[in-house]
Every structure is written in C-alpha cells, then in structure tokens.
Amino acid sequence: MAVSTRIVALALITAGAVGAGTWATVQYLNRPARGPAAAPAETARPAAAARRIKATLYYVSADGLRLAAAERDVLFAEGTAEQARRIVEALLEPAPEGLASAIPPGTELRGLFVGERGDAYVDFGGSLRTNHPGGSTSEILTVYAIVSAVTMNLPAITSVQILIDGHEVDTLAGHVDLRRPLPSAPQRAEKGTT
Amino acid sequence: MRVRFLRAVVSLGVVVAAAAPVEAQAPRGAVPYSVLSAEGRRSVAVVMVGDQEMLRLDELAPLLQLTVREDRAAKALTVSRGASVVVLSLDQGLASIGGKILSLAGPPVRDGSRWLVSPDTVSRALAPIAGVRTEVRRASRLIVLGDLRVPRVTVQQEPGGPPTRISIEIIPRAAFTVVQEPKRLLVRFDADGLDVGPITAGGGLVESVAAADPVTLAIALDKAFGTFRAATVPIDAASSRLVIDLTAAGAPAPAPSGLARAAQPPPAPAPPAPPPPAAAARLEAAVALPPAQPPGIRTIVIDPGHGGDEQGTRGAGGAIEKDLVLDVARRLRSVLDARLGIRVLLTRDDDRVVPHDERASIANNNKADLFVSLHANSSPNKSAKGAEVFYLSLDGLGAEARKMVESPEAVPVPMLGGGSRDIDLILWDMAQARHLNESAAFAMLVEEELRRRVEMSPNAVQQAPFRVLVAANMPAVLVEMGFLSNPEQEAQLTSDEFKNRVVQALFDAIVRYRARIDAQAAGRRP
C-alpha cells in the first residue's frame, strides 16, 4: 500500500498545480518539453530575430458583439504549454487596427499548465477580474477569446480553465461559469477579419 | 513520457513541501454538528477557522471506520479503509481518490495535535470510502451514518384561507400518521429521525409548528379549531407533500371528496367540550388532493443580477447595473402581483451580494415555475446595442448533463427541495439541463415580446454557460436589457419609459408562457 499511496500522493501534488496553480509548480511543469509535442496549427516560419509562427487570435468585432479572428505572428516555442503561453501573451498585446481587445488592459499572465487530458489551465493576475468592465457580452468575449486562442491553434488542447491568482473562480464578472475547463467552441470564434 | 512526468512530480514534492501547512488560528467553539447513526445521536465539535467551520478528524474517523496517517514527505494526509485510500493535500484544497482529483473548499488544518477538516471534505472526499453510508447535510448541521431514514421536512403555511392550509414537504418520502390530541395535531413519521427544515407557520387556526420528539411534528391549534383533513400529494419519485386543511368549529366542513377520507377525524365538538378521542390515519398511499391553485405558473422568481460590492457593469453616465436591474425587478413584481395574482419572489430586494447558488436555491426551494435573471450589458465596443435573451448552454458541464437532456429518465432527477442541503455538486449543477427545451421556448417568447418594444441585438437569443442558470430547477432565462457601455442606450435604460417597456414585454411573455403550459396540461388530460 505504501507504494500506491505514494503514487496517489504524488499525483495529488501534481494536480495541486492544476487546482490551485502554485506558481513555482506551474513554472516547473511548463519548462520546455523535450519529448514529442503537438505541433502548432500553423507551420513555423523563421523570423529575423526569433522564430515565429502564424497563429489565429481573437478580438472584439466592429459591432462589439462577436469575436473576430485575426492572424498574428507569435513567438515559436517548443512544447504545447510553452507555445500556449506565447499565444496567450500575444493575445494580451494591443489589438490590431480596427478591432478591440477582449482582454482588459494591464492583464498579466501568471502561468499556464497543460494537464494530461488536454485541459489547459491559464492563470491570470487579479486585474483580469478587477479591471473587467462587466456585462455578459464582454465576459463571453473575454473568456472565449482566451479559450479560442489556445484551443484553435493547438489541437492538443481541447479545453481551457481560467484561474485568477492561482485559484479557481466562479466567474470573471458574474456570468460565465468558470468552475470547470470550457471546451473549444468554434461557433464562438468567427472567421473573416485579418 | 510517463517516467519523465513522474520524475517531475517527485521534484515537485520538494517545491510544495517548502510551503508551511495551514494551522488553526485561535480556534473557538461553535454550534456542534449532530451525528445520527443506529447507535443514536451524538454531537461532534465544530471549530471555527476564520469563517470556515471545521470538524475534528479524530472524532469523525472512527465513526466512518477510517484510519488517518500524516505523510510528512508528501505533505498530505492519507485517509484509508482497507485498500480504499484518499489523499488530502495539506497545502491546497485538493484530494485524490483512486487517481481522480477532487477540488475541495480547503485543505485540512492542524489544531495542536489534531487535524480539522471541512464538512465539504467529509462529504466529498471521506464519505466515498467510509465503511458506512455517510451523508452530510450542512444546512441542518447533520451527518447521517448508515441506512437511516431521516427525511427532511419543511413546513409552510399557505397564505389565505379558510381553510388554514399547512403544507409539509417530505424528502425522501416517508409514511406518517396524523393524530389529533387536545389543542394539537401530531404528525408522526415512520423514520429514524427528522431533519427539520424551515418552519413558516402561524396564524389562522395554527399557533405554531415545532418538533415534539425526534420523529414527530406538533401543530399547536388555535381554540377556534374544529376539524381537519389531510392528504398527500406526490411531488416526484422521491418526495411528497402532506397537506393538512384545518377548519374552524362551526364552519362548513371541507368540501366532500373521496380524498383522504381515512384521515377525517370524528367531528370535533367545539371547545370547551371534552377533546375528541385521538384519531389516527395512515396516509402512505399517494392520494391526490386537488391542487390549491390551478396548474400553470404559480411562482416566479425574479433575479436582479449582481448587488452589494458586485456592482455589475457601469455606464459612462454613471448608471450602475445592480441598481437598474433591481428597479426593473421591483416594477415587474408589482405588475405581476397586481395583474396575474401569482407569487413573485425576488432573489434580492436590496443592495447586497447574493451568491449564485443562493439565487438558484431561492427559486428551487420555493418551487418556482420560472426564473428570470435581469442584467444590463457591456461591450468593449461602444457601438454595441440591443437586448439579448440567454438560456443555458451545456459547455463545460460534461457528458452527464448531456445524457440527462437526451434521456431524462435514465438519470435520477436531482432533488432540490429542502433548503441548502448538502447536495451532490454534480447533480445540483445539472438541475437546469432537464429544463432546457422549456427555457428555450420561454426565451423565444421573451425575445418576441421585447422585439415589439425595444431594440434587439443581432444575437437576440443565445445560449451561454451562465453560472446563475445551471442550478435552477425550472425553465430559466437571463435577460440583458441593453448595453450600458453605449451612451445612447444608457440614457434609454435609465428612463422610466424604457424600463416600463421591458417590464411590459416580460409580463406579456410570462402570460404567453403560462398559456402554453395550460395548453400542454389540457392536452394531457383525457
């Protein structure tokens, strides 16, 4: 029993990173993987300084009611989790001309962890919640800009749970249920705008 | 890959071990929990840690036939019974059962040489491996061990009368007898104990209702009491309602009917004549009582979104969502009260924080037939405008919820009466799943009526995984009246005229939905 107990205990501690998102833990697990990892959806393209890939990111459409897809250059990274982190970091940068960002300015990405079942846990600083303007539409756009950016570019990731300061939260602004990973929702990620 | 993963985990143990475990800070006493088992009732101490109630693991473990061992290296408590093992992290609210990870309200807390665990931990992490069936009812501060029959009983006196009507909800169903004694009626349950929920009674022919002994409720009677009639109404497969009609001495007896005739006591002489002999009637059979009100929409819960520190969204002109939606909710209540005469409840009638689950509980516990959550919207783009109506989507709820929608008979129906009982989280979360079709139908009616009166967004009806809707056990929608982020809409939304248009639209949608329900009921009648 001692061995099995120890394995269970170890699994528990690993999951600790999932549930409560210990920052050190997340960083550790997100170190670049050496083994085979899911390739980004877009092929890699060498850039002048650092290698970059094309990724589809999601912003607020001109009518303010939908997500609009836009292709952006994102730093290449080895490993699914590391690439997911680069994609979310790119999403936090200012939106392209003509579109608005669905993420409140000043939002900080604290960590990102990918579980064995393809669930990504994306941990943001508290300002994502405190700076959020509220309203169902705004909240849906924020949540699905993040979910879509990660899942639509990285087929190995099928769902995303948003954490705040390392903790699970009920909602960001009182509407969307964030207690579990949200699966990819292609219908919410519109195509078209570049 | 697997080897590398485990190695990473081993290293992680060191990282996590660096954190100090939480300790109980100045624990103080609190109202204990009761443990009901075949051996009788005993209490277990509650220690407050901050505002969290914790139970002593050294008291509970023997009752649940569990062995506890601290694994300092893994920073975990190992709780086991034979080969069944639960590992509780000491750093975070997480447990591992058979390789499955469970998120808990918090980690165990050290209190001197003892360990304290939350009722949530007992219910969700320890109960599954306990040597005896373990049910934690947090609202009742009760832990039921073994196959004891401890129904939850909730007593409500219906407004109005005569006759004075007392309604007792019994979950799960239990047989009972009603016995008339001088000045009181005794309702004695065939059970091992009672979990007595809220009692709302008094007035008319009833002075009070209270527990008389562990399995009996006593209804204290006014001296004008003459006779009573009782019958059970099945609610669903698992619960039933006992309805007792009381009439005054000298008043016409309740209308003759073949119902619950066995419950008729002998005619009671008027006081101060000697009391009648005790009359008892067993009412196990589900004898139908004509409903006090016609079928259809009897209770509506209106949920003004946000409140207190949770202000919701704000307009540039200063309008605040929480105030706006409360104003509209009150207006809607007035109209429904005055024109439909149905029972209307607000999840909040003032400016305060109401947790999402409490909003759903208010609707579920009051057997609401409709749940309408009111909100005002916002978009990063100021041009966004128009009203939107949402009902629940099952994104993220998992396969069980979908199964429930596809084959509702195949999955046990969550039983949501009886206050904030310690209900399995997953079942609670699926409550709305079985009402999705009706929620969609109601959402369409709301959209049609709103469209006649206010501007609609191009996404007029949508599905979304909204937190407040998941646990509502009745058709439920969330209405976004318009965008406060749009200055033009903010001016509209704060005007009496616009609010009244929204109220009229919701009123008309409710009337149409009621007609739909009535037509469905008529269609079912032979």
Interface residues (C-beta under 8 A of the other chain):
Chain A: M1 S4 T5 R6 V8 A9 L10 A11 L12 I13 T14 A15 G16 A17 V18 G19 A20 T22 A24 T25 Y28 L29 R34 G35 V60 S61 A62 D63 G64 L65 R66 A100 S101 A102 E116 P133 G134 G135 S136 T137 S138 I140 L141 S159 E168 D170 T171 A173 G174 H175 V176 D177 L178 R179 R180 P181 L182 P183 A185
Chain B: M1 R4 F5 L6 A8 V9 V10 S11 L12 G13 V15 V16 A19 D71 A74 K75 A76 T78 S80 A83 V85 V87 S89 D91 Q92 G93 L94 A95 S96 G98 G99 I101 S103 G305 H306 E310 Q311 G312 T313 R314 E321 H356 H375 A376 N377 S378 S379 P380 N381 K382 S383 A384 E388 F390 D395 G396 L397 G398 S457 P458 N459 A464 P465 F466 R467 V468 V470 L478 E480 F483 L484 S485
